[in-house]
Amino acid sequence: MPDIRELSEILAGMTVAEDIEKLLYELLTDNERKDLILRWELMKKLYQGVPQRSIASELGISLCKITRGSKILKSSDSVTGRLLESMPEMGENKFK
């Protein structure tokens, strides 16, 4: 199975958001992009303290996916948590 490291290094070296967006459009199908965007929305809502059942209803996803996201944000070494923390528009972490 191919390693994700090479793609990670390529993305880490990219500095133009439009180029990253174009790459994602080129590599991912419509459904894969929708899933990725939905996962990101889920993580933002959890971080903002939105109740899990509300998220499930609003986004139309299972509580299992939401629980997975919750576990990720609870992890002390969560990159997603650090990214959300660095976004001024997200405000204070209401998840923890």
LINCOR-V970926 format. One record per residue. N is the residue number from 1. PSI is psi in whole degrees, 0 to 359 (999 if undefined). Layout:
# LINCOR-V970926
[[N	PSI] [N	PSI]]
This chain:
# LINCOR-V970926
[[1	133] [2	150] [3	146] [4	352] [5	314] [6	313] [7	322] [8	317] [9	322] [10	313] [11	321] [12	331] [13	348] [14	139] [15	355] [16	115] [17	322] [18	324] [19	319] [20	316] [21	315] [22	319] [23	315] [24	322] [25	325] [26	325] [27	329] [28	147] [29	169] [30	314] [31	321] [32	320] [33	317] [34	317] [35	318] [36	315] [37	318] [38	318] [39	320] [40	318] [41	318] [42	313] [43	320] [44	317] [45	319] [46	314] [47	323] [48	356] [49	16] [50	133] [51	144] [52	319] [53	325] [54	319] [55	314] [56	316] [57	313] [58	316] [59	350] [60	41] [61	164] [62	155] [63	334] [64	316] [65	322] [66	320] [67	320] [68	315] [69	320] [70	317] [71	322] [72	313] [73	334] [74	341] [75	134] [76	339] [77	27] [78	117] [79	321] [80	315] [81	317] [82	320] [83	314] [84	322] [85	326] [86	353] [87	109] [88	325] [89	347] [90	339] [91	199] [92	145] [93	110] [94	2] [95	317] [96	999]]
